[in-house]
Every structure is written in structure tokens, then in C-alpha cells.
Amino acid sequence: MKFLVYALLFGSVSIISIVSAAPTGSIFHAHNGRTHSHPLPVIGVSHRHGSGAIGVRVNNQSSPNNDFYTRNASPSGRISSRVIYGNTRPTPTKQAPRRRVTTSQAPRSTHIPQTPQTQYRANTRLSRGDVNCRYGQTDCNVCAVNVQQNFQKATKKQLSWRSQPWRFNWPSTYPPQRKRPLDIFNGEPVHALGIPDKHIQGFVRTNSSRYPYAGSHSHKSKGGIFVVKQEVSGKMYLSSLHQLGGRHPSGVHIIGKYLVYGLNDRLYFKDINSPNQQSTFNLKIPRPGFGGGLGVVKLSRDKHLIITSGPGGQDKRPRYHRFYLLKSVNGRPASISLINESALVHPNKWPSSLAFSENLSIITECGTGDIYTIHSSGDEKGMSAITGNGYWRLSKLVDNHNKLSLKPLSGFSIRQNMTSCNIRSAATVHVNAQHQLEFYCHGYAKDPDGTTFNVLGKSSRGIDKFYFKKGTLR
């Protein structure tokens, strides 16, 4: 089997190179013995900038460079196709007054009792995010400049990709529960072509310089959450490993200092600055469904908007988005109420692959306060799951008389691989201290026996590493 898998991998190189050579904005295929490409549809191309202007390219340089955000990324990976949709005009808004939030109280170890809520204040601006957040603030993320324009740069191959590792030791135990990677990272059972069934579910860049990365991993019985620490030298290694009470946690999201994930009927908030503590906030969420991803965005004062998507996978089930209002007390999550649910809008001329989602990122645009989502997924069947395409989809939050929905704007695809950049399992978008978009993807799974798809094999002393890729705009 191993010989067959590698033969298939090497045998597919010529095919992959031909597909990658297809022009951007095209669909490659063959018939009657000839290969050629057709252009993808381009519908209503428009750009929205942080200043609110339409059709004007703006170069925004923000705050000084941060040591943990490198601008020396080396290019790799190719964008093979793109589609564009939508034409939205900005609506000028007046920013709500901002109130300082403090978080002096320690996290609790049990879920927070809450009063069921069925209504929210009519004056809560559900489609406008807080643009005044400072980088590192405890309960929100900074805004991004010119979201649509910069996303379009990504569709035009203007991304530089850099691969990085983080290390761990299979038999060692890690705080806070003294669990081993062998207990959580094992990808069994293995299916066709040796592809592990259990794998990384979500991976994010946090707002912490000491603990810059975190993610979730599924397991045949009990999945887990992992946190990665970075040394002064730049080397990264596993710092914390939390085993959960269920086999399949959702993808993960960062809001301020909190790592957020869903499991069963609860939403969990973990302080990323204290990864070795077992304590978390957790709230029961009405009508849970995290299979397509989840995200949180700051609205104003002690209010946040939660968006979840589902289901995951690539079948014919209808896709939906659910919107919730999260209320906090002194910056601490306190209650969740369901606002509404809307069906996925999928333009007829779009490839069906852009309807799927495994992870979700939420971004506030500087200036306008507009809220955008970026869903990510990728091919999951046969050889395409190993070296196929990964997909990114940009949408804008629309508020029609307090009934929320997501309007698709554009999308693009890049080549994915299982060892360092599997879009289907773990791909997200982060906004850095310079208010720029950063694209992240991660390796799919590891095999502690040193066989299928663990290209490093089983090294001495059981030391191994995961790889991930960071894409920065050029």
C-alpha cells in the first residue's frame, strides 16, 4: 500500500504541473483528446476600501513592524483559479462610543449560569464591528484595511507563502493534564490510500507573541486542543495539550485573548495567555452546529456577534449560517442568544466546491466597520484530497431589519497538500498588528508508526513535527 501511494503521488506530478499552468481565472479540462481552459465567470467586480471610496486603490501603511510578523516570506504555492461576485456600495456609519473593558476576574472552571434570552436590543448594530480595538486588547481583534481589495490581491497570486514547523515528542506528557500526543494526534483509523480519518480540525494565529498558534484535533474517542509556544530564537514547539470530552471538536477562532471552539452543545472560551490552566468559560449555545466553522467579532461595548456554519463535508445537504448575540460582563462571556438562521447563497455560476466550508474567519474592516467572513475548505476525495485544490470564499454580513445573512463576494483556489497546507482541515485568516490579512493552512495528520504520509518517518527519541504555511500579501 505504501508503495502504491507514493507511486500515485509521484505519478501525479505531471498532471498537477499542467493544472497549475492553467491561466488564473480559468477552468482546466480535456475532451476529444485535447486539453484547454475556459474562463471562470466574473460578475460585478468591485473594491471596498477602508475610507469608504469605491474603485480607488489605496496603499495603507499602519503601525510599526512587529517582531513576530515577518515580511520576508518566500513565495511558494500557486493560485490556480478564481471567481468574483457581487457589487456592494459602502454605507457611511457613525461609530458608537467606546467603553473601556477590564478583565480582572479569573476564569471559572465550570460553565456560567445564564438566563435564557430570546430578544436583543434593537439598537445593537449587528452588522458593524468595533474598529477602535488595539492589538492585544482582551476582548476583540483589530480591524483590517481594504478587505475586498486585499482579498482580490490573493486571487491574483499576490501571496507569498512560507512553511514553518512546530515540534513535539510522541511519548512525552504535556500540561495541564499530562496527556501525550500519542493520546490525541493518532489519526486512526486509516482509509483508502492510507489517508488517516482523524486529523487537525482548526489552526489559528493568536494575538499572543508567546503562544502564537493554537488548534484542535479530532480523535476516535476524545479529541483535543493544542497550544504552540515560540522561543526567543523563533523555534516553536508544543506547549499545552488538552484532552476534551468528545471525539470531534470544531475548528477554532481567536477573539482578543480567548481561544474559542465548540463541542457538542457548548461554546468554550480559553485564555490563550494561560494555556496550562485547565479552566475555561463555557456556555450552552442554542441549536449548535459547528461543522462548517465558527467565529466571533466585537460589536460594541460588551456585545459580540457569533457566526457558525454547517454542516461540514462535501455532500448534498443544504448549508446554513446561524447568528448569535454574545453578551459579556466586564469582558467575560455571560450569555448567548440566537438571532436568526439563513441559508447559504451560492451563485449558480460558481463551482460547487465553493459552497463547502470547514473553517470560518470573521474580519472587521477599518473605517467602515463592515463585517466580512472568509470560509475555507478543500477537496476531500481520493488523490485530490492529497494534492488537490483548497478554496477560500469571501462574504459580507448583511443586516436586513435585524435579519442577518452573508452575501458571497469572491473566492479563489490554491493547491493544497497533506503535509503542510491542507485547506480542508485547517485554514484560517488572521489580521496582524499592521491591519493586514494573513492566510494560514496546516498539515493534515501524523502517523506515530512512521508510515503513511509522515514523510519524516519515526525519528529517534520519538521527536516529530507538524508543518504549517503562512501566506502574506505582497
Beta strands, then each sheet from edge to edge (+ up, - down):
strand 1: 26-31
strand 2: 34-39
strand 3: 79-84
strand 4: 159-169
strand 5: 200-205
strand 6: 213-217
strand 7: 224-230
strand 8: 236-243
strand 9: 252-255
strand 10: 258-263
strand 11: 266-271
strand 12: 281-284
strand 13: 293-300
strand 14: 303-310
strand 15: 320-329
strand 16: 332-343
strand 17: 359-364
strand 18: 371-378
strand 19: 389-400
strand 20: 403-415
strand 21: 422-431
strand 22: 437-442
strand 23: 463-473
sheet 1: 1+ 2-
sheet 2: 3+ 20- 19+ 18- 17+
sheet 3: 4+ 23- 22+ 21-
sheet 4: 5+ 6- 7+ 8-
sheet 5: 9+ 10- 11+ 12-
sheet 6: 13+ 14- 15+ 16-
end
